[in-house]
């Protein structure tokens, strides 16, 4: 199968070469397109790769009927309608690590430039002056650096700050104590506590509802006198009007802004004439090395998503970590176990599934999010008509239909065991399986019946009286209708009671064939689970 990829916004050619090297990928590289032109063309593409100039709006996503992947050669996804992409099953991939060093180095370059008044000194020299006495600077040594967000970039800043002899303190409620210890960073108990002791305050967090306006008039007022504020993360984290007022009141020694609430910054913005404010035009990732790194990272991830369905780098697949390949067999079992449970319960008269409870073995705990998404997809694949049902949108689609989702770990299932339990009204059914390392994934239990079958294309689930001749009659009927049996597993709880047959077959089983099975002597129920190709 061939996939078309649209590349825009001057993505570094080293990454594009990785896409072009694949015969299954047809790459069209174009300049940044006007909105109307992009809307006209996007319907032809399976993926788009760009930077920040191209806006991936809700309108664009709805027009992109074939789109499977959006690649952002950079960290932020502010220019992407992420919620809409998730609902439509479009994977969003960014490159969070490639520009880490570039931003950390820019931080120290600009802060030192501000403290030593280098921009003003350089302008003085080019105008023919020698004002050495006027440019008395300050050193970093002995100052306290306060970092909000000790992720990739915050960590790199912290590492380099030690070399300058700074005391490093950080606030990040999402980072473990062990990480603080490894970086030799003292944890501040709160944002207010961090602000109160920071001679230099820097933010390295995403822009969201929690961080928007995080540093405003109140927070700026709590900084030690003559502090420096730096924002190289996202515009809007620091309230620009409050910062401007603090600078004009000489409350701060200075500030550095590389990002702004509205970009590009307006030519008449009062920030451009504010005292002791060093402005740069969003240069954080603007190094040759960073652009090469993010291009390679995002293009490799887009390639793998298209060719191998590897969504491990997608930011809208919740909760996955580690090797994606390690989860493939387990996700197959979870999805097909859910599809089997849904098919059986539907034939028992269940009108709607209300609860899905997933239990997984300890060795699969790192993949709880993708496994729950796979189970949700298994429930929905026989219920909704959507060519875009996948691991990206399965959970949101399920929850929108009122399905309650939960996941938990259970050692009772074995290291790589999986159980999907569906319930609705007074009915419920659990289907279990296993995805052992290096072995074929299997379904191992349907309700109380222990089975051992590999669900390939279609699984027939029959219940019958445990009497002689049933297996032969079922096999004969399927043979007459040219349904090829791949595996047939018969299970019973007690001799002479009820039995269950799990029959893996090639191709599909028609409703007519299912009804014919029900007419056989001693067959009680017959359910068919057709599996979508993965």
FIKELUM-354070 format. One record per residue (C-alpha): residue in one letter; x, y, z. Coordinates in nm, 3 decimals. Layout:
N
ATOM  rest  east  north  up
ATOM  A  X  Y  Z
...
end
This chain:
534
ATOM  rest  east  north  up
ATOM  X  0.000  0.000  0.000
ATOM  X  0.122  0.349  -0.085
ATOM  X  0.082  0.651  0.143
ATOM  X  0.109  1.017  0.046
ATOM  X  0.286  1.259  0.281
ATOM  X  0.264  1.638  0.253
ATOM  X  0.566  1.823  0.394
ATOM  X  0.558  2.198  0.450
ATOM  X  0.717  2.477  0.659
ATOM  X  1.080  2.409  0.554
ATOM  X  1.136  2.089  0.751
ATOM  X  1.506  1.994  0.755
ATOM  X  1.595  1.769  0.457
ATOM  X  1.773  1.505  0.667
ATOM  X  1.442  1.386  0.808
ATOM  X  1.268  1.407  0.472
ATOM  X  1.530  1.175  0.326
ATOM  X  1.417  0.907  0.571
ATOM  X  1.062  0.933  0.436
ATOM  X  1.169  0.947  0.071
ATOM  X  1.378  0.631  0.115
ATOM  X  1.062  0.423  0.169
ATOM  X  0.904  0.300  -0.158
ATOM  X  0.560  0.291  0.007
ATOM  X  0.575  0.665  0.084
ATOM  X  0.518  0.936  -0.176
ATOM  X  0.649  1.267  -0.037
ATOM  X  0.538  1.607  -0.168
ATOM  X  0.746  1.893  -0.028
ATOM  X  0.585  2.236  -0.068
ATOM  X  0.630  2.583  0.088
ATOM  X  0.392  2.691  0.362
ATOM  X  0.054  2.700  0.187
ATOM  X  -0.225  2.955  0.225
ATOM  X  -0.522  2.823  0.422
ATOM  X  -0.753  2.780  0.121
ATOM  X  -0.491  2.603  -0.086
ATOM  X  -0.410  2.363  0.198
ATOM  X  -0.782  2.288  0.247
ATOM  X  -0.811  2.209  -0.123
ATOM  X  -0.516  1.970  -0.124
ATOM  X  -0.526  1.799  0.216
ATOM  X  -0.787  1.539  0.116
ATOM  X  -0.526  1.357  -0.094
ATOM  X  -0.285  1.291  0.192
ATOM  X  -0.239  1.026  0.459
ATOM  X  0.005  1.238  0.662
ATOM  X  0.125  1.596  0.693
ATOM  X  0.458  1.704  0.841
ATOM  X  0.532  2.065  0.926
ATOM  X  0.643  2.312  1.190
ATOM  X  0.449  2.593  1.353
ATOM  X  0.357  2.802  1.049
ATOM  X  0.088  2.563  0.924
ATOM  X  -0.226  2.560  1.139
ATOM  X  -0.386  2.218  1.169
ATOM  X  -0.734  2.351  1.243
ATOM  X  -1.058  2.166  1.307
ATOM  X  -1.174  2.269  0.959
ATOM  X  -0.860  2.123  0.803
ATOM  X  -0.887  1.797  0.996
ATOM  X  -1.249  1.747  0.891
ATOM  X  -1.150  1.808  0.528
ATOM  X  -0.865  1.554  0.551
ATOM  X  -1.069  1.239  0.494
ATOM  X  -0.763  1.013  0.451
ATOM  X  -0.539  1.174  0.712
ATOM  X  -0.388  0.932  0.964
ATOM  X  -0.088  1.122  1.104
ATOM  X  0.015  1.482  1.175
ATOM  X  0.386  1.529  1.241
ATOM  X  0.507  1.846  1.415
ATOM  X  0.883  1.904  1.377
ATOM  X  0.909  2.068  1.719
ATOM  X  0.780  2.045  2.073
ATOM  X  0.458  2.243  2.101
ATOM  X  0.126  2.150  1.942
ATOM  X  -0.048  2.485  1.996
ATOM  X  -0.112  2.507  1.622
ATOM  X  -0.302  2.174  1.616
ATOM  X  -0.667  2.115  1.713
ATOM  X  -0.567  1.821  1.931
ATOM  X  -0.914  1.731  2.063
ATOM  X  -1.060  1.721  1.712
ATOM  X  -0.770  1.511  1.586
ATOM  X  -0.824  1.263  1.868
ATOM  X  -1.197  1.235  1.797
ATOM  X  -1.119  1.169  1.430
ATOM  X  -0.852  0.910  1.510
ATOM  X  -0.562  1.114  1.372
ATOM  X  -0.229  1.054  1.546
ATOM  X  -0.043  1.367  1.655
ATOM  X  0.334  1.323  1.672
ATOM  X  0.585  1.583  1.785
ATOM  X  0.957  1.586  1.859
ATOM  X  0.998  1.678  2.224
ATOM  X  1.367  1.595  2.265
ATOM  X  1.539  1.732  1.957
ATOM  X  1.561  2.098  2.058
ATOM  X  1.638  2.048  2.428
ATOM  X  2.002  2.153  2.415
ATOM  X  1.926  2.447  2.185
ATOM  X  1.677  2.598  2.432
ATOM  X  1.902  2.538  2.733
ATOM  X  2.195  2.708  2.561
ATOM  X  1.978  3.001  2.451
ATOM  X  1.863  3.042  2.812
ATOM  X  2.216  3.101  2.940
ATOM  X  2.317  3.307  2.636
ATOM  X  2.031  3.552  2.684
ATOM  X  2.043  3.568  3.064
ATOM  X  2.416  3.639  3.058
ATOM  X  2.356  3.891  2.780
ATOM  X  2.093  4.063  2.994
ATOM  X  2.297  4.066  3.315
ATOM  X  2.611  4.189  3.136
ATOM  X  2.412  4.436  2.919
ATOM  X  2.566  4.289  2.605
ATOM  X  2.305  4.409  2.351
ATOM  X  2.336  4.771  2.471
ATOM  X  2.715  4.745  2.488
ATOM  X  2.730  4.611  2.133
ATOM  X  2.507  4.894  2.005
ATOM  X  2.729  5.146  2.185
ATOM  X  3.041  5.006  2.019
ATOM  X  2.891  5.008  1.670
ATOM  X  2.795  5.373  1.719
ATOM  X  3.160  5.462  1.786
ATOM  X  3.144  5.495  2.165
ATOM  X  3.356  5.347  2.445
ATOM  X  3.119  5.346  2.748
ATOM  X  3.292  5.079  2.954
ATOM  X  3.197  5.229  3.290
ATOM  X  2.829  5.246  3.196
ATOM  X  2.793  4.870  3.146
ATOM  X  2.851  4.732  3.494
ATOM  X  2.717  4.375  3.494
ATOM  X  2.613  4.100  3.735
ATOM  X  2.732  3.737  3.766
ATOM  X  2.532  3.414  3.783
ATOM  X  2.752  3.264  4.052
ATOM  X  2.583  3.258  4.389
ATOM  X  2.239  3.336  4.249
ATOM  X  1.937  3.110  4.303
ATOM  X  1.781  2.974  3.985
ATOM  X  1.414  2.882  4.019
ATOM  X  1.285  2.641  3.753
ATOM  X  0.915  2.578  3.698
ATOM  X  0.897  2.240  3.522
ATOM  X  1.181  1.991  3.559
ATOM  X  1.119  1.802  3.235
ATOM  X  1.364  1.763  2.948
ATOM  X  1.453  2.129  2.901
ATOM  X  1.426  2.221  3.268
ATOM  X  1.665  1.936  3.349
ATOM  X  1.919  2.053  3.090
ATOM  X  1.904  2.405  3.230
ATOM  X  1.958  2.270  3.582
ATOM  X  2.262  2.066  3.478
ATOM  X  2.430  2.369  3.321
ATOM  X  2.338  2.601  3.609
ATOM  X  2.560  2.401  3.845
ATOM  X  2.860  2.479  3.624
ATOM  X  2.794  2.851  3.684
ATOM  X  2.788  2.803  4.059
ATOM  X  2.415  2.865  4.097
ATOM  X  2.183  2.722  4.362
ATOM  X  1.909  2.534  4.176
ATOM  X  1.554  2.496  4.309
ATOM  X  1.255  2.370  4.113
ATOM  X  0.881  2.322  4.139
ATOM  X  0.725  2.031  3.953
ATOM  X  0.456  1.818  4.119
ATOM  X  0.475  1.561  3.838
ATOM  X  0.843  1.468  3.879
ATOM  X  0.961  1.208  4.132
ATOM  X  1.198  1.293  4.417
ATOM  X  1.459  1.062  4.265
ATOM  X  1.485  1.286  3.961
ATOM  X  1.541  1.593  4.177
ATOM  X  1.814  1.409  4.367
ATOM  X  1.987  1.290  4.050
ATOM  X  1.997  1.646  3.915
ATOM  X  2.109  1.794  4.252
ATOM  X  1.800  2.016  4.253
ATOM  X  1.615  2.109  4.570
ATOM  X  1.238  2.063  4.548
ATOM  X  1.026  2.366  4.635
ATOM  X  0.706  2.269  4.817
ATOM  X  0.495  2.513  4.615
ATOM  X  0.516  2.764  4.332
ATOM  X  0.493  3.049  4.583
ATOM  X  0.785  2.908  4.781
ATOM  X  0.994  2.880  4.465
ATOM  X  0.915  3.235  4.356
ATOM  X  1.004  3.378  4.697
ATOM  X  1.370  3.272  4.666
ATOM  X  1.439  3.294  4.290
ATOM  X  1.689  3.550  4.170
ATOM  X  1.633  3.410  3.821
ATOM  X  1.294  3.251  3.749
ATOM  X  1.243  3.042  3.436
ATOM  X  0.944  2.842  3.307
ATOM  X  0.971  2.518  3.109
ATOM  X  0.613  2.391  3.101
ATOM  X  0.347  2.350  2.829
ATOM  X  0.070  2.606  2.787
ATOM  X  -0.256  2.466  2.921
ATOM  X  -0.533  2.559  3.163
ATOM  X  -0.302  2.492  3.457
ATOM  X  -0.015  2.710  3.335
ATOM  X  -0.189  2.992  3.146
ATOM  X  -0.122  3.316  3.337
ATOM  X  0.083  3.121  3.594
ATOM  X  0.314  3.418  3.647
ATOM  X  0.104  3.733  3.691
ATOM  X  0.106  4.049  3.899
ATOM  X  0.082  3.862  4.230
ATOM  X  0.368  3.623  4.150
ATOM  X  0.594  3.895  4.012
ATOM  X  0.535  4.091  4.330
ATOM  X  0.659  3.798  4.542
ATOM  X  0.997  3.772  4.368
ATOM  X  1.304  3.900  4.552
ATOM  X  1.384  4.257  4.457
ATOM  X  1.582  4.294  4.133
ATOM  X  1.513  3.942  4.004
ATOM  X  1.512  3.828  3.642
ATOM  X  1.219  3.651  3.472
ATOM  X  1.269  3.430  3.165
ATOM  X  1.003  3.271  2.943
ATOM  X  1.121  3.045  2.662
ATOM  X  0.834  2.797  2.689
ATOM  X  0.507  2.937  2.553
ATOM  X  0.352  3.282  2.533
ATOM  X  0.075  3.327  2.787
ATOM  X  0.248  3.156  3.078
ATOM  X  0.374  3.497  3.190
ATOM  X  0.112  3.775  3.182
ATOM  X  0.274  4.028  2.951
ATOM  X  0.091  4.334  3.089
ATOM  X  0.194  4.247  3.443
ATOM  X  0.554  4.191  3.334
ATOM  X  0.558  4.523  3.150
ATOM  X  0.429  4.704  3.461
ATOM  X  0.693  4.538  3.683
ATOM  X  0.971  4.642  3.445
ATOM  X  0.849  5.000  3.416
ATOM  X  0.830  5.021  3.798
ATOM  X  1.191  4.903  3.817
ATOM  X  1.070  4.613  4.032
ATOM  X  1.273  4.363  3.826
ATOM  X  1.634  4.373  3.716
ATOM  X  1.515  4.256  3.378
ATOM  X  1.340  3.987  3.176
ATOM  X  1.392  3.769  2.870
ATOM  X  1.107  3.671  2.637
ATOM  X  1.151  3.435  2.344
ATOM  X  0.778  3.357  2.317
ATOM  X  0.469  3.576  2.311
ATOM  X  0.095  3.552  2.354
ATOM  X  0.049  3.654  1.990
ATOM  X  0.321  3.572  1.737
ATOM  X  0.473  3.738  1.550
ATOM  X  0.496  4.020  1.804
ATOM  X  0.320  4.332  1.679
ATOM  X  0.551  4.605  1.552
ATOM  X  0.393  4.856  1.789
ATOM  X  0.387  4.628  2.094
ATOM  X  0.487  4.816  2.412
ATOM  X  0.712  4.521  2.495
ATOM  X  0.951  4.640  2.225
ATOM  X  1.032  4.957  2.421
ATOM  X  1.016  4.819  2.775
ATOM  X  1.323  4.883  2.992
ATOM  X  1.564  4.596  3.058
ATOM  X  1.368  4.351  2.845
ATOM  X  1.562  4.131  2.605
ATOM  X  1.338  4.007  2.323
ATOM  X  1.415  3.730  2.073
ATOM  X  1.182  3.611  1.793
ATOM  X  1.107  3.256  1.918
ATOM  X  1.461  3.133  1.858
ATOM  X  1.455  2.846  2.109
ATOM  X  1.481  2.568  1.851
ATOM  X  1.657  2.773  1.584
ATOM  X  1.986  2.594  1.555
ATOM  X  2.102  2.378  1.267
ATOM  X  2.144  2.086  1.504
ATOM  X  1.803  2.121  1.666
ATOM  X  1.620  2.145  1.333
ATOM  X  1.803  1.839  1.208
ATOM  X  1.720  1.648  1.526
ATOM  X  1.348  1.732  1.535
ATOM  X  1.315  1.661  1.163
ATOM  X  1.471  1.317  1.201
ATOM  X  1.268  1.237  1.512
ATOM  X  0.931  1.331  1.370
ATOM  X  0.989  1.179  1.026
ATOM  X  1.098  0.846  1.173
ATOM  X  0.787  0.843  1.393
ATOM  X  0.554  0.934  1.104
ATOM  X  0.713  0.662  0.891
ATOM  X  0.666  0.399  1.160
ATOM  X  0.307  0.507  1.226
ATOM  X  0.213  0.475  0.859
ATOM  X  0.405  0.159  0.773
ATOM  X  0.397  -0.035  1.101
ATOM  X  0.101  0.113  1.292
ATOM  X  0.353  0.210  1.562
ATOM  X  0.179  0.482  1.763
ATOM  X  0.425  0.488  2.052
ATOM  X  0.530  0.846  1.969
ATOM  X  0.174  0.973  1.933
ATOM  X  0.086  1.219  2.208
ATOM  X  -0.284  1.132  2.186
ATOM  X  -0.242  0.763  2.267
ATOM  X  -0.276  0.774  2.645
ATOM  X  -0.049  0.595  2.884
ATOM  X  0.187  0.395  2.665
ATOM  X  0.557  0.363  2.739
ATOM  X  0.841  0.131  2.652
ATOM  X  0.864  -0.064  2.329
ATOM  X  0.547  -0.050  2.120
ATOM  X  0.630  -0.388  1.965
ATOM  X  0.613  -0.545  2.310
ATOM  X  0.244  -0.448  2.330
ATOM  X  0.127  -0.552  1.983
ATOM  X  0.024  -0.908  2.072
ATOM  X  -0.135  -0.796  2.399
ATOM  X  -0.336  -0.524  2.224
ATOM  X  -0.458  -0.784  1.975
ATOM  X  -0.577  -1.009  2.259
ATOM  X  -0.748  -0.720  2.442
ATOM  X  -0.929  -0.602  2.130
ATOM  X  -1.043  -0.947  2.027
ATOM  X  -1.142  -1.056  2.375
ATOM  X  -1.364  -0.749  2.395
ATOM  X  -1.512  -0.821  2.051
ATOM  X  -1.593  -1.180  2.156
ATOM  X  -1.757  -1.069  2.481
ATOM  X  -1.959  -0.804  2.297
ATOM  X  -2.078  -1.054  2.031
ATOM  X  -2.184  -1.316  2.287
ATOM  X  -2.367  -1.064  2.506
ATOM  X  -2.545  -0.914  2.205
ATOM  X  -2.683  -1.259  2.117
ATOM  X  -2.799  -1.292  2.478
ATOM  X  -3.009  -0.979  2.433
ATOM  X  -2.783  -0.709  2.579
ATOM  X  -2.884  -0.382  2.417
ATOM  X  -2.585  -0.173  2.528
ATOM  X  -2.256  -0.232  2.705
ATOM  X  -2.229  0.000  3.005
ATOM  X  -1.901  -0.103  3.168
ATOM  X  -1.568  -0.231  3.044
ATOM  X  -1.321  -0.351  3.306
ATOM  X  -0.976  -0.450  3.185
ATOM  X  -0.736  -0.650  3.403
ATOM  X  -0.376  -0.706  3.296
ATOM  X  -0.077  -0.897  3.426
ATOM  X  0.217  -0.716  3.590
ATOM  X  0.443  -0.738  3.283
ATOM  X  0.186  -0.540  3.083
ATOM  X  0.122  -0.266  3.338
ATOM  X  0.334  -0.016  3.141
ATOM  X  0.087  -0.044  2.852
ATOM  X  -0.235  0.009  3.046
ATOM  X  -0.348  0.303  2.832
ATOM  X  -0.304  0.146  2.487
ATOM  X  -0.447  -0.186  2.610
ATOM  X  -0.759  -0.014  2.743
ATOM  X  -0.794  0.169  2.410
ATOM  X  -0.761  -0.164  2.226
ATOM  X  -1.035  -0.319  2.440
ATOM  X  -1.262  -0.018  2.380
ATOM  X  -1.203  -0.053  2.005
ATOM  X  -1.302  -0.420  2.028
ATOM  X  -1.633  -0.327  2.185
ATOM  X  -1.706  -0.056  1.929
ATOM  X  -1.594  -0.224  1.609
ATOM  X  -1.918  -0.417  1.573
ATOM  X  -2.135  -0.130  1.688
ATOM  X  -2.034  0.192  1.513
ATOM  X  -1.964  0.253  1.147
ATOM  X  -1.635  0.436  1.136
ATOM  X  -1.338  0.373  0.912
ATOM  X  -1.134  0.582  1.156
ATOM  X  -1.197  0.375  1.468
ATOM  X  -0.852  0.310  1.612
ATOM  X  -0.641  0.335  1.927
ATOM  X  -0.637  0.714  1.902
ATOM  X  -1.009  0.772  1.938
ATOM  X  -1.149  0.446  2.079
ATOM  X  -1.157  0.563  2.441
ATOM  X  -1.316  0.900  2.367
ATOM  X  -1.574  0.740  2.138
ATOM  X  -1.656  0.477  2.399
ATOM  X  -1.693  0.732  2.678
ATOM  X  -1.910  0.951  2.452
ATOM  X  -2.147  0.653  2.423
ATOM  X  -2.168  0.629  2.803
ATOM  X  -1.929  0.336  2.840
ATOM  X  -1.750  0.333  3.176
ATOM  X  -1.385  0.228  3.134
ATOM  X  -1.146  0.099  3.398
ATOM  X  -0.814  -0.083  3.407
ATOM  X  -0.630  -0.261  3.687
ATOM  X  -0.337  -0.492  3.744
ATOM  X  -0.380  -0.854  3.856
ATOM  X  -0.107  -1.109  3.922
ATOM  X  -0.373  -1.385  3.915
ATOM  X  -0.377  -1.364  3.535
ATOM  X  -0.006  -1.441  3.500
ATOM  X  0.269  -1.201  3.389
ATOM  X  0.118  -1.125  3.046
ATOM  X  -0.242  -1.223  3.101
ATOM  X  -0.541  -1.012  2.994
ATOM  X  -0.907  -1.018  3.092
ATOM  X  -1.183  -0.802  2.945
ATOM  X  -1.513  -0.796  3.136
ATOM  X  -1.819  -0.631  2.982
ATOM  X  -2.141  -0.559  3.167
ATOM  X  -2.476  -0.396  3.101
ATOM  X  -2.797  -0.428  3.296
ATOM  X  -2.799  -0.767  3.468
ATOM  X  -2.567  -0.930  3.213
ATOM  X  -2.192  -0.959  3.219
ATOM  X  -1.919  -1.169  3.062
ATOM  X  -1.542  -1.191  3.101
ATOM  X  -1.310  -1.316  2.827
ATOM  X  -0.945  -1.379  2.907
ATOM  X  -0.632  -1.440  2.704
ATOM  X  -0.257  -1.424  2.712
ATOM  X  0.021  -1.276  2.500
ATOM  X  0.335  -1.463  2.610
ATOM  X  0.676  -1.348  2.487
ATOM  X  0.765  -1.518  2.161
ATOM  X  0.444  -1.721  2.142
ATOM  X  0.115  -1.693  1.957
ATOM  X  -0.145  -1.480  2.139
ATOM  X  -0.439  -1.690  2.260
ATOM  X  -0.783  -1.661  2.409
ATOM  X  -0.786  -1.882  2.716
ATOM  X  -1.126  -1.836  2.879
ATOM  X  -1.478  -1.737  2.775
ATOM  X  -1.696  -1.696  3.080
ATOM  X  -1.630  -2.001  3.296
ATOM  X  -1.509  -2.217  3.007
ATOM  X  -1.135  -2.263  2.956
ATOM  X  -1.036  -2.260  2.591
ATOM  X  -0.714  -2.233  2.391
ATOM  X  -0.762  -2.069  2.052
ATOM  X  -0.591  -1.813  1.831
ATOM  X  -0.859  -1.567  1.709
ATOM  X  -0.754  -1.487  1.352
ATOM  X  -1.028  -1.362  1.121
ATOM  X  -1.354  -1.490  1.269
ATOM  X  -1.441  -1.674  1.589
ATOM  X  -1.756  -1.883  1.628
ATOM  X  -1.867  -1.933  1.986
ATOM  X  -2.122  -2.211  2.037
ATOM  X  -2.282  -2.350  2.349
ATOM  X  -2.431  -2.695  2.332
ATOM  X  -2.536  -2.996  2.534
ATOM  X  -2.240  -3.221  2.609
ATOM  X  -2.357  -3.522  2.405
ATOM  X  -2.193  -3.724  2.126
ATOM  X  -2.216  -3.608  1.765
ATOM  X  -2.234  -3.230  1.809
ATOM  X  -1.879  -3.160  1.689
ATOM  X  -1.932  -3.374  1.380
ATOM  X  -2.258  -3.207  1.288
ATOM  X  -2.108  -2.859  1.331
ATOM  X  -1.804  -2.949  1.122
ATOM  X  -2.017  -3.100  0.846
ATOM  X  -2.242  -2.794  0.826
ATOM  X  -1.950  -2.555  0.806
ATOM  X  -1.779  -2.770  0.545
ATOM  X  -2.091  -2.778  0.330
ATOM  X  -2.100  -2.399  0.343
ATOM  X  -1.729  -2.380  0.255
ATOM  X  -1.629  -2.231  0.590
ATOM  X  -1.275  -2.350  0.664
ATOM  X  -1.199  -2.434  1.027
ATOM  X  -0.856  -2.320  1.150
ATOM  X  -0.898  -2.437  1.514
ATOM  X  -1.176  -2.606  1.707
ATOM  X  -1.164  -2.610  2.085
ATOM  X  -1.437  -2.778  2.290
ATOM  X  -1.465  -2.711  2.663
ATOM  X  -1.703  -2.829  2.933
ATOM  X  -1.751  -2.770  3.303
ATOM  X  -1.880  -3.120  3.381
ATOM  X  -1.956  -3.436  3.185
ATOM  X  -2.308  -3.436  3.048
ATOM  X  -2.368  -3.069  3.120
ATOM  X  -2.332  -2.771  2.888
ATOM  X  -2.023  -2.723  2.671
ATOM  X  -1.872  -2.436  2.480
ATOM  X  -1.694  -2.449  2.145
ATOM  X  -1.453  -2.178  2.029
ATOM  X  -1.402  -2.224  1.656
ATOM  X  -1.152  -2.007  1.468
ATOM  X  -1.240  -1.997  1.098
ATOM  X  -1.108  -1.832  0.783
ATOM  X  -1.313  -1.564  0.614
ATOM  X  -1.658  -1.462  0.732
ATOM  X  -1.963  -1.646  0.862
ATOM  X  -2.297  -1.527  0.730
ATOM  X  -2.606  -1.470  0.939
ATOM  X  -2.770  -1.752  0.741
ATOM  X  -2.496  -1.992  0.851
ATOM  X  -2.529  -1.881  1.212
ATOM  X  -2.902  -1.951  1.204
ATOM  X  -2.839  -2.291  1.047
ATOM  X  -2.605  -2.378  1.334
ATOM  X  -2.879  -2.290  1.582
ATOM  X  -3.107  -2.542  1.412
ATOM  X  -2.866  -2.830  1.473
ATOM  X  -2.966  -3.076  1.748
ATOM  X  -2.823  -2.985  2.093
ATOM  X  -2.678  -2.648  1.984
ATOM  X  -2.805  -2.386  2.229
ATOM  X  -2.643  -2.058  2.119
ATOM  X  -2.424  -1.944  1.830
ATOM  X  -2.235  -1.614  1.823
ATOM  X  -2.000  -1.480  1.558
ATOM  X  -1.717  -1.233  1.622
ATOM  X  -1.568  -1.089  1.303
ATOM  X  -1.235  -0.919  1.366
ATOM  X  -1.113  -0.616  1.177
ATOM  X  -0.765  -0.650  1.034
ATOM  X  -0.509  -0.478  1.257
end
